[in-house]
Amino acid sequence: MKLVPYFYVLLPLALRVHGLPGWPTGGTIVAGNAVQFDRESWEANLAHPNATGNDAVVGYDVSKPWPSTQVDGWQLSINVTSDIPDSDAMNPSNASGKTFTGTSIFLQAPENLRTVFSDQDARDETTWKICFVLIPDAPQENATAAADKTCPIMSSQCVSDLEDAYTRKFARNQDCYGTPPATPSSCGDGINTGAFNVQQLPLDSIGGREVFVTASDPHDPGDDTAWNAAIEKIWPVLTIWGWNTRANASDDTVPTAQLSCISARDVKQGADTPGSAGSRPCGSAVAALVVACVAAYALL
């Protein structure tokens, strides 16, 4: 199979042009071999995850002007699907019978806020600017350690220092992009802010569109190496609740930031995991159904 060089995945990000072939509307960080798929095919496969994760995070009432008030119900969610056939990729003529393991990450609003930005006028007039910062290669431990929604792969001082560094950066220029802050010494050699994936959150994505997607290297169907790596991986995500120029914020204003860790620790009972013949019974690329599915199997 002909693979797209990773350079072509990174180049659009550097230029702030996030639309890729198959992902024309942009707004999603497309990493790894997820670039082989178009959005429609990707979402169809990830709509039936074999494993999920869903954790509460700090969030605000974005239906009101910034700075508004904190509200419950915001979720950081992850779907993992195994054995996505290469025949579903954008170039099916190159299919060789291999499969991929795919991961999607979402930042989803409470149900009553999911359609706030479905209207273009609402997006044009809002005073909110939300930054999504994903740490792709953080040092890993067993994902079961993340069950309490903390980030055991990073020290509490590192988490605090990263939150502080990114809030100060945003306060200086009210921008998600640009030169990243220096990596805090408390984070050691395993963290490099220069390698973080940064996205100004498309506000209409809070209704259920993925913010980050990635896929493994191609592998034989039923090979559980990529599957185990995907469900064990802990993804640190920093969310910055900032403002745009319409907010007229004072110079000394500082945004709220929270670094959370998510992993696909909830394997579906009877799921079609590598080596099994079960069906994928639940899940959706639409975040609302992710929540419903998770609630059906476990009260998180």
Secondary structure, DSSP 8 states (H G I E B T S, - for coil): -----THHHHHHHHTT---BTTBTT--SEEEEGGGGS-HHHHHHHHTS-SEEEEEE---B-TTS-TT--B-S--EEEEEEEEEEEGGGSS-GGG--S-EEEEEEEEEE--GGGTTTTSSHHHHHH--EEEEEEE-TT-----GGGGTTSS-TTS-HHHHHHHHHHHHHHHHHHS-S-SS-----GGG-TT--GGG-EEEE--GGGGGT--SEEEE---B-TT-HHHHHHHHH--EEEEEEEEE-GGG---TT---EEEEEEE---EE-TT---TT------S--SSHHHHHHHHHHH---
